[in-house]
Amino acid sequence: MFSFLRQRSSPPSRTQIDVDGRAIDIAVRVSKRARAFRLSLPAAGPLLTLPETARWADAEAFLIKHRHWLAARLPRTATSQTLVAGTAVPLRGVPHLVVPTGALRGRVTVATTEQGQSLLVPGAPDHQPRRLYDWLKGEALADLTDRSGVHAARLDVRIQQIRLRSQSSRWGSCSSTGAINYNWRLILAPPFVLDYVAAHEVAHLVEMNHSPAFWATVERTLPDMARGRAWLKAHGRQLMAWQPPVTQT
């Protein structure tokens, strides 16, 4: 069933498992924090997380046991999306075609062209994805700062810092010190989705948990919270498929 060689010293970085006649590639990661095996489906593909002290033979057994779980979810796994010319990027939920301007300098702009709603991106071809990524992050930070401020005022709490991250499985996080991290991909979702995540994280400054009191706090600042939450459950995997440009070395 498996196409890897058994290793006694350390697990392989990747392995394969036969799922309904298909050889599925699985990334393997060892985590100091992990206390048990975990199989997940981030946008980059299936991932098996192992505790540091785990035996690879036990990891094999875990994969065999969960191959049907994987088979049931693979069809819903989104393929990776990149910010390149000719791609339709869903800015605030609306598809925008990425169109190079041909100019080496300038700013990314939103325009209506013959192709419809477009993002006009300057720079050399190799630099355009980074230009667009940086611009999208700027838009995300502006929108998230605005909506976070609204919810903080409603809940009478203070935000110390807002930062953007590129997490593969989280939309945001909040620390007890008042620092909030958001996923840059939220700028690709409809505004009511970004607003829901902002309300969710700011509400953690009142309740650092997911208790009934926490959800009541989210609803207090955003009565329509169920709409954004439902959208993320239905479309979040497709949103996570958008990848930042690979850093040039």
C-alpha positions as CSV (number, residue, x, y, z in Angstrom):
1,M,0.0,0.0,0.0
2,F,2.8,2.4,0.8
3,S,5.6,3.3,-1.6
4,F,8.2,4.5,0.9
5,L,11.1,2.8,2.6
6,R,10.8,2.2,6.3
7,Q,13.2,4.4,8.3
8,R,14.2,3.6,11.8
9,S,16.0,6.9,12.6
10,S,13.6,9.5,11.3
11,P,10.4,9.6,9.2
12,P,10.5,10.6,5.6
13,S,9.5,14.2,4.6
14,R,6.9,12.8,2.2
15,T,5.2,9.5,1.6
16,Q,2.4,8.1,-0.5
17,I,-0.8,6.1,0.2
18,D,-3.1,4.3,-2.2
19,V,-6.6,5.8,-2.0
20,D,-9.2,4.2,-4.2
21,G,-6.5,3.3,-6.8
22,R,-4.8,6.7,-6.7
23,A,-1.3,7.2,-5.3
24,I,-1.8,10.3,-3.0
25,D,1.3,12.2,-2.0
26,I,1.4,13.2,1.7
27,A,3.8,15.7,3.3
28,V,5.1,14.6,6.7
29,R,6.0,17.1,9.5
30,V,7.3,16.4,13.0
31,S,6.0,18.8,15.6
32,K,7.3,19.5,19.1
33,R,3.8,20.5,20.1
34,A,1.9,17.6,18.7
35,R,0.7,15.0,21.2
36,A,-0.9,12.7,18.7
37,F,-1.0,12.0,14.9
38,R,-3.0,14.4,12.9
39,L,-4.0,14.2,9.2
40,S,-5.1,17.5,7.7
41,L,-5.8,19.0,4.3
42,P,-4.3,22.5,3.9
43,A,-4.3,24.1,0.4
44,A,-0.8,22.7,-0.4
45,G,-2.1,19.1,0.0
46,P,-2.5,16.3,2.6
47,L,-0.3,16.7,5.6
48,L,0.5,14.2,8.3
49,T,1.8,15.7,11.6
50,L,3.7,13.5,14.0
51,P,4.8,13.9,17.6
52,E,8.6,14.0,18.1
53,T,8.6,10.6,19.8
54,A,6.3,8.8,17.4
55,R,7.4,5.6,15.7
56,W,7.0,5.6,11.9
57,A,5.4,2.2,12.0
58,D,2.6,3.7,14.1
59,A,2.3,6.6,11.6
60,E,1.8,4.0,8.8
61,A,-1.0,2.3,10.8
62,F,-2.6,5.7,11.4
63,L,-2.6,6.5,7.7
64,I,-4.1,3.1,6.9
65,K,-6.9,3.7,9.4
66,H,-7.7,7.1,8.1
67,R,-7.4,6.5,4.3
68,H,-11.2,6.5,4.0
69,W,-11.4,9.9,5.8
70,L,-8.9,11.2,3.2
71,A,-10.7,9.7,0.3
72,A,-14.0,11.4,1.3
73,R,-12.4,14.8,1.5
74,L,-9.9,14.8,-1.4
75,P,-12.4,15.9,-4.0
76,R,-13.0,19.1,-2.0
77,T,-9.4,20.0,-1.9
78,A,-8.7,23.1,-3.9
79,T,-5.8,23.3,-6.3
80,S,-3.1,25.9,-5.7
81,Q,-3.7,29.3,-7.1
82,T,-1.0,31.9,-7.8
83,L,-1.0,35.7,-8.4
84,V,0.1,35.6,-12.0
85,A,-0.9,37.5,-15.2
86,G,-4.1,36.1,-16.7
87,T,-5.5,34.8,-13.4
88,A,-8.8,36.0,-12.1
89,V,-8.2,37.1,-8.5
90,P,-11.3,37.4,-6.3
91,L,-10.7,40.9,-4.8
92,R,-13.3,41.4,-2.1
93,G,-15.2,38.5,-3.6
94,V,-15.4,39.8,-7.1
95,P,-13.1,38.2,-9.8
96,H,-10.5,40.6,-11.2
97,L,-8.3,39.7,-14.1
98,V,-4.6,40.3,-13.5
99,V,-3.3,42.4,-16.4
100,P,0.3,43.5,-16.8
101,T,0.6,47.2,-17.6
102,G,3.9,46.9,-19.4
103,A,5.4,49.7,-17.3
104,L,8.3,49.0,-14.9
105,R,7.1,51.5,-12.4
106,G,3.8,52.5,-10.9
107,R,1.1,51.2,-8.5
108,V,-1.4,48.4,-8.8
109,T,-4.7,49.9,-9.8
110,V,-8.3,48.6,-10.2
111,A,-9.9,49.3,-13.5
112,T,-12.6,48.3,-15.9
113,T,-11.1,47.0,-19.2
114,E,-12.4,45.2,-22.2
115,Q,-12.0,42.0,-20.2
116,G,-14.1,43.3,-17.3
117,Q,-12.9,44.1,-13.8
118,S,-9.1,44.1,-13.8
119,L,-6.1,44.6,-11.6
120,L,-3.4,46.5,-13.6
121,V,0.0,45.4,-12.3
122,P,3.3,47.2,-13.3
123,G,6.8,45.8,-13.1
124,A,8.9,43.2,-14.8
125,P,7.1,39.8,-15.3
126,D,9.2,38.2,-12.5
127,H,8.3,41.0,-10.1
128,Q,4.5,41.3,-10.8
129,P,3.3,38.6,-8.4
130,R,5.2,40.2,-5.6
131,R,3.8,43.7,-6.5
132,L,0.3,42.3,-6.5
133,Y,0.8,40.4,-3.3
134,D,2.1,43.5,-1.5
135,W,-0.8,45.5,-2.8
136,L,-3.3,43.0,-1.7
137,K,-1.8,42.9,1.8
138,G,-2.0,46.7,2.0
139,E,-5.7,46.5,1.1
140,A,-6.3,43.7,3.6
141,L,-4.6,45.7,6.4
142,A,-6.6,48.8,5.6
143,D,-10.0,46.9,5.6
144,L,-9.1,44.8,8.7
145,T,-7.9,47.8,10.6
146,D,-11.1,49.7,9.9
147,R,-13.5,46.8,10.8
148,S,-11.4,45.8,13.9
149,G,-11.7,49.4,15.1
150,V,-15.4,49.4,14.7
151,H,-15.8,46.2,16.7
152,A,-13.4,47.3,19.3
153,A,-15.4,50.5,19.9
154,R,-18.6,48.5,20.1
155,L,-17.1,46.1,22.7
156,D,-15.1,48.7,24.5
157,V,-11.8,47.0,24.1
158,R,-8.4,48.2,22.9
159,I,-6.3,46.7,20.1
160,Q,-2.6,47.0,20.6
161,Q,-1.4,45.8,17.2
162,I,-2.7,44.3,13.9
163,R,-0.5,42.2,11.7
164,L,-1.0,40.1,8.6
165,R,0.2,36.5,8.3
166,S,0.0,33.8,5.6
167,Q,-1.3,30.9,7.7
168,S,-2.4,27.8,5.8
169,S,-5.3,26.9,8.2
170,R,-6.2,29.9,10.3
171,W,-8.0,33.1,9.5
172,G,-6.9,34.9,12.6
173,S,-5.6,34.8,16.1
174,C,-5.7,37.1,19.1
175,S,-3.3,37.3,22.1
176,S,-4.2,38.4,25.6
177,T,-1.9,41.4,25.1
178,G,-4.2,42.8,22.4
179,A,-2.2,41.8,19.3
180,I,-4.3,40.4,16.5
181,N,-3.0,38.5,13.5
182,Y,-5.1,38.1,10.3
183,N,-4.7,36.1,7.2
184,W,-4.0,38.3,4.2
185,R,-6.4,36.1,2.1
186,L,-9.4,37.7,3.7
187,I,-9.1,40.5,1.2
188,L,-10.2,37.9,-1.4
189,A,-13.4,37.1,0.4
190,P,-16.6,39.2,0.3
191,P,-16.5,42.1,2.8
192,F,-19.0,40.5,5.1
193,V,-16.6,37.6,5.6
194,L,-13.7,39.8,6.5
195,D,-16.0,41.7,8.8
196,Y,-17.0,38.4,10.6
197,V,-13.4,37.4,11.1
198,A,-12.6,40.9,12.5
199,A,-15.5,40.6,14.9
200,H,-14.5,37.1,15.9
201,E,-10.9,38.1,16.8
202,V,-11.8,41.3,18.5
203,A,-14.4,39.4,20.6
204,H,-11.5,37.4,21.9
205,L,-10.3,40.5,23.8
206,V,-13.4,40.0,25.9
207,E,-13.5,36.2,26.0
208,M,-10.3,34.3,25.3
209,N,-12.2,31.1,24.5
210,H,-15.0,29.7,22.3
211,S,-17.6,29.5,25.1
212,P,-21.2,30.4,24.7
213,A,-20.3,33.8,26.2
214,F,-17.7,34.3,23.4
215,W,-20.2,33.6,20.6
216,A,-22.7,35.9,22.3
217,T,-20.0,38.6,22.3
218,V,-19.4,38.1,18.6
219,E,-23.1,38.3,17.9
220,R,-23.4,41.5,20.0
221,T,-21.0,43.4,17.8
222,L,-22.1,41.6,14.6
223,P,-25.7,40.3,14.7
224,D,-25.3,38.8,11.2
225,M,-22.2,36.8,12.2
226,A,-23.7,33.5,11.0
227,R,-23.5,34.7,7.3
228,G,-19.7,35.1,7.3
229,R,-19.1,32.0,9.4
230,A,-21.2,29.9,7.0
231,W,-19.4,31.3,4.0
232,L,-16.0,30.4,5.4
233,K,-17.1,26.9,6.1
234,A,-18.4,26.5,2.5
235,H,-15.6,28.3,0.6
236,G,-12.6,28.7,3.0
237,R,-10.6,25.9,1.4
238,Q,-10.8,27.6,-2.0
239,L,-9.7,30.8,-0.4
240,M,-6.7,29.2,1.3
241,A,-5.6,27.8,-2.1
242,W,-4.2,31.3,-3.0
243,Q,-0.5,31.2,-2.5
244,P,1.9,34.1,-1.9
245,P,4.8,34.4,-4.4
246,V,7.9,32.4,-3.7
247,T,10.6,34.6,-2.3
248,Q,13.5,35.0,-4.7
249,T,16.9,34.0,-3.4
